[in-house]
């Protein structure tokens, strides 16, 4: 296998203005090659450039002593990505493995039984895209570094745009071809957002000092030029990167294809039904069924036996009845803001640190909330427990007007448990992640025992989590794969850990 890399870096420091300070890095082409790609696309060229202007060094800034540092940064660059490409995915080859073609009789319906597929025995050609090429990621960045009051207050802000094109991914194809998918270049993803960091430090006196740091970031992504919809399912619970180590997995027809990639929307957007309201009485159901019959259907909720207390799901496409074509995009799991807070302080030989982080404006597509709200044994054949709040506020004939939840039923013939916006929950949280206290022994005392330094510390992690989602589980979900960002199928609880440490240098 051929793997070569040629990187050319060039940098020069230019002083353009009197007292000014410019740094310019001209185009720095990087040349990557891999024989895993098609013959005509083995090599990829990825240039980059950056420039910085330290404005605080200019003469006109000398009259502003409060500003210790002011720097403007600009950057642009491209990088290549080979994804999870195997050595044979761009090479057509022969194989003796059977492939099967779906058989469709003249009426257009898929054949039944063993005759529904026609196996081909012998040597066949594997399906490969021989024109596979590098996935290209391009980023443009503008940033500013701002220091005030002898750099006691430092602020850094960056705005960026990132575009990925020729994405390497599996493309689903018609099963009548004898294949289910092919690995190819398709579409792109556009990202834009910002990052910031604010740090304030203060030496109060000889004994006391402290510092506070706040960080944050926001990113918004949108899929472009990907063609038709591509669906994904978290089908396992093995703990690998494909399902974020979650202990459950959405199962059954009514939670399939719960994540979608569609042009104009975020990666891994939530996909499912929309809830209109809870049916209060039989008259509402009869009215919807009558309207569906008038449009040539047998009933409104196709294939289901709806009764009062069930959800009415919206007829999104307006054809007069409900089926899987009424599923739509419900949102996505990308928060409006990721943030972190760090506080450090010291007094003589003592030091103290506290760290927390969280998200704001997040949504969670919660299979866990469904299992704690609905009694239907949808996952493992056993009836789950429900929350006390659900038991008290589910629909009953006596509580038909103020019910917060659909009726509780072992059967759930309306499939209230199906993937829908009933299970889209607010995912904001703040976690106090770590608290640590330490003491460093005086070096003069350590000389007697021939030690250079010694420090003892105690800490506790996973101190607390503030979130309205806590009743369903840990709100920090869906971190293993961008395709399942915001999906919660159940996680083992995070333990609280206490520790004591001793660090000695001889």
N, C-alpha and C positions, 0 to 999 in steps of 0.2 A: 504494500500500500504506500502511495506517495503522499507525504505530508511535508510541505516546505513553507517557510515563512521568510519574507524579506521586508524589513522595516527600516525606513529612512527617516530620521528625525533631524530637524534643523531648527535652531533657535538663535536669536540675536537680540541683544539689549541695545535699544536705540534711545538716545537722549535728543529729543526733537526740539523742545522749548528750553529756554534758559531756566535752569533749575527744575525742569520737568523730568519725568521718568516714564518712558514707554518701553514695553516689552512686547515683541512681536514674534510669533512662531508661524512661519509660512507653511504652505501646504506640505503635509508630511504623509506621503502615500505609503500605504501598507499593502503588501502583496501576499495573499494567502492562496494556497493551492491544496486540493484534495482530490484523489482519484475516486472518491466515493460519488462525485458528481458526474454528469454527462461528459463525454469526450470534448465537446465544444465549450464546456463551461467549467473546466477544471480549476481555472484561476479566477480570482476576484481582486480588484483593486479598490482600496478603501482609504481615501485621503482625509486629512483633517487640518485645521488651522485655528489659531487662538491669538488674541491680543489683549493687553491690559494697559490701562493708563492710571498711574498713581497721581490723582489730581491734587492730593494734599501736598505734594512736593512742588507745585507750581508757585511762582512768585505771588500771584494774586490771592493765594490762600494763606500767606504768612500773616495777614492781618486778622485771621480768625483762629486764635489760639485754642479755642474750645474743641476744634476739630483736630484730632490727633492723626487720623488716617481716613482717607477717602480714595477708594480704588474702584474703577470701572473695568469689568471683564466681559469679553465677547469670545464666543467659541462656536465652532462648527466642525462636525466630523461624521464619518461613516465607519461602521464596523460590520463584519460579516459573521453569519451564524450558520453552522452546519446542522443545527437541530439534533434530533435523535436518528440521524441518517445511518442506515446500515450499508454495508459494502455492496449489496446486491440490489438496492432499490432503484438504481439508475441503469441497471444492466439487464437487458432481456436475456433470459436463459430458458433451458428446457428442463422439465421436471416430469417425473412419472407419477406424481401425486394426482389423485382424481380431482376434477372439477365438475361441478354440476350446474346445468342450465335449468332454470325454472321453465316448466312447460305450461303454456297458456292455451287452452282449447279455443275453438273458434268463437265462443261467446265472450271471450276476453277475461274470464274468471280463471284464477290460478287453479291448476289441477289438484285433485285430492289424493290422499294416500301415498303409497310408494311410487305412483306414476306421476306425482307432481314435479319431480325433478328427473332429468335425464343425465345420468353419469357418463362422463367421457373417460374411457380407460385407455392408457397408452402414454405416449410422450406428448406433452402439450407445452405451449409457450407461456411463461409467467408474464404477468402484467406489470410492466415497469415503464416509468416516464424517463426515456433516455435523454431528455433535454433538461433534467434537473439542474438548477443553478443555485448559487449562494443566496441565502436570505440576507437582505440588506437593511440595516438599521441606521437611520440618519437623525442626528440631534443638533439642534441649535440652542444656544444658551446665552442669556445676558444676565449678568449679576453685578451686585454692588456690595462692597465691604465698607462699613462705616464705623469709625472709632471716635469716641468722645471722652473728654475729661481725662486726658493722659491714658486713653484706652481702658479706662475702668468700665465703660459701657461700649460693647461691640455688637453691631448688628450686621448680619449677612442675609441678603435676599437674592434669590435666583428665580428667573422665569425661563421655562424651557418648552420646547416642542420636540417630540420624538415621533418619527414615522418609520414604520416597518413595512417593507414591500416584498413581494415574492415569498410570502410566508410558506414555510415547509410544514405541511400538515396532510392528514389523511382526508381524501375526498370520497364521499359515498357515491357509488354509481349504480346503475340499474342492475338488479340481480339477474335479469335475463341475459346479461353478458357472460355469466358464469363466474363473475367476481363480485365482491361486495364493496371494495374500496381500492384506491390507488394512492400512493404517496407522491405528492406533486407540489408545485408552487402555485399558490392561489391567494389573491387578495392582499390586503394590507390593513394595518392598524395605525390610527393617528392618536397620539397622546399629547396633551398639553397640561401644564400645571405650574406650580410654584413650590419653593422650599424656603424656609427662613430659620434663622437662629438668632436668639437674643441672649446675651450674656452680660451680667453685671457683677463686678467683684469689688470688694471694699476692704481695706485694711483699717479697722476701726482704731486700734492702738497696737502696742507691741504684743499684746496677748491675743487679741480677738481679730479674726478676719472671716469673711464669708463670701460665697459666690452663688448666684442663681442663674440657671440656664433654661430657656424655653425653646423648644424646637417644634416645627410643624411642617406639614406638606399636604398638598392637594394634587390629585391627578384625575383627569377626565379622558377616557379613551373612547374611540369610535371606530367601528369596523367599516372598511371601504373595499369595494370591488371584490367581494368574496363570492359573488354569484348567489346561488340558492342558499336557503337556510341549512345550517349544520347543527345537529343536536348532539348532546352529551348526557350521559347518565353516570351517577356515582353508584355503580352496581356492586361494589365489594366493600369489605370492612377488614382488610388485611393490614392496615396501618401504613401502607406505602404512600408515596407522593401523589398518587392518583386520587386518593380519597381522604387526604389530610389526617390519617390516623383515627378516623371516626369509627365508632363501634356499631353503627347501624348503616343501612343503605336503603334508599327509597325502593319499594318493591311494588309490583302489580301494575296493571295497565294504566291506572289513574295517576301514577307518578312518573311514568316514563317520559323521556325527553324533557326533563325539568330544567335543563340549561341549554341555551341557544346562542349561536353566533348568526347575526343578521345584519345586513348592511344598514349603517346609520345608528346602530346601537352598541352598547358596551359589550366587551367580551364576557361570555358566560352569563348573559342576562337571564333573569328568572322567567320561566315559561309555565303558564297554567291558565286556569279559569278565573273569571271575576265573579265575586259574590254580589248579587243585587240586594237581597235582604233575606230574612227568615220568613217562610210562609206562616202566617198567623192562623189560617183556617182553610178548610177544604174549598170554600168558594173561590179563593185566589187561585188554587191549583186548577179547578174546573175551568176558570176563565182563560188561563194560559193554554190548557189543553184544547179548548174550543177554538181559540185563535190559531193554534197549530193545525188542527183538522181543516179549518177554512183554507189553509195554504197547502193542503194535500198531504199532511203528515198525520201519523196516528196519535201522537201526543207531543207535549213540549219537551220533556226530558227523555230523550231517546234511550230506550233499554233500561229505564229505571222506574222504580215504584215509589213515587213521591207521596209523602203524607205531611200533614201540618207539623211544623217544627223543623222541617228540612230546609236547607239552603236553596234559594232560587239563584241559579247561575245565569249570567247574562248571555243573551243571544248576540254575540259580538258582530257576527257577519250579517245579521238581520234576515236570515232565511226562514225564520218562523219556528225553529226548534233548536234544541241543544244537542251538539255532538262535538267530537274532538276538533272540528274546524273552528270552534269558538274559543279555543285557547289562544292566548295572546301574551305579549311581553308584559310582565308585572313590575319590573324594576331591575335593579342590580345591586350587588353587594359592596360597591366602592363608596367609602365614606366621603363626606365633603371635606373632612379634616382629620388627619392623623397628627397627634401631638405628644410631646413628652416634657416632663418637668424634672429638673434635678437641683437639689439644694445641698451645698457643701459648707461646712463651718469648722473652725478649729479654735480651741482655747488652750493656750500653752501646749501641753503634751497630748491633749485630747483632740479627737477629730470625729466628725459626725457627717453622715450622708443619708439622704432620702431621695428615692427615685420613683416616679410614677409616670404612667402613660395612658392614652386612651384614644377614642375616636368620637367624632361628632357627625351627625347626619348619615348614619349607617342604617341599612336595612338587612334583615336576616330572613332567608327563606327557610322556615323552620319545620322540618319533618319531626323534630323533637316536640314542638308545640302541638303538632297534630296528634302524636301518640299519647300526649298528656291531656288531650281535650276530647278525643273520640274513643269509644269503647270497641270499635270494630277491630278484630284481630288481623290487621293488615300486614304486619311485619313477620311474625314468627308463629302465627297460629294460636297465640295465647292472648287473653283479654288483658289489655294494659290497665294500670291504675290511672285515674284522672285526678286533676288538681281539685282541692277543696273549693276554690273559687268557681270552677266549672260546674261542680256538683250543685252549687247553690244558685247559679245563674244560667243554667241550661234551660231550654224551652220545655215548658210543661203546659197543659191546658190552663192551669191556674196562673201561669206566668207567660202568657202568650204575647203580651205587648211590650214587656221590659226585658225580655231575654237577651243576654249578650252572646250566647252560644246556641248552636243547633241542638236538637234533642239528643239524648244519650240512648244508644241502641246497640245491641250485640250484632244486629243484622246490617244496619246502615244501607238499605237497599237504594237509597238516593246517592250513595257514595259521597257523603259530606266530607269524607276524609281525603278526597282527591286533591291533587296539587292545585292550590288557588291562592288568591290574595288574602283569604282568611288566615293563612299561615305566614303572611309577611309581617314581621314584627320589628319594632324599633330596636336597633342594635347599639345605641350609644352606651358608652361605658367609660369609667375611669378606674384604673387599677393602681393601688399603692403597691408597687412591686417589691421594693427592697428598702429596709432601714438597717443602717450599720453604725456601730459605735466602736471606736478604737482608742487605745492608749499606747503611746510610744515611751518607753522607759528612758530616763535621763542617761546620756552617754557617759557622764562622769561616774555614775553608779555602776555601769556595766564594765568599766575598766577593771574593777576588782575581780570579775569573773571572766575576763578576757573575751568579752563579746563586743562586736562592733555596733550592733543594733538589735533591738528586740521590741516587738509590737504584739499586743494581744487585742483581739477584736471579737465582737459578737454581732450577729445579724439575724434577721428574720426576713424571709421572702414570701411573696404572695400573701401580703398582709390583709388586703380587703379588695372587694370589687363593688363599685357603686353602679348599678344598672337596673332598669326596669325589666330587663330580660332574665334576671337571675333565677326566677321561678322555673324557667325552662332549661337552665343549664348555663354553661360558660358562654358569654357573648363573644369571646374571641374565637371566631370560627372561620373555616374556609381558607386557611393560610397555606395549604399545601399545593394547590393548583389554581391558576388564575381562572380556569374554566369553571371552578366551583366556589368562587369568591362569594362569601356571605351565606353559603349553604351549611345548615346544621342538621346532622343526622344523629347527634348524640356523641358526647365525648366523655372520657374518664375525667373526673374532677381533678383540678390542679391541687397538689398537696401544699400545705404550708410547711416550710422548712426552717428549722432553727439550727444555727451553727455557731461554733466557737472556734477561733483560730489563734495560732501562735506562730509568729514569724521571727526567726533568729538568724543573724548573720555573724559568723565568726571572723 
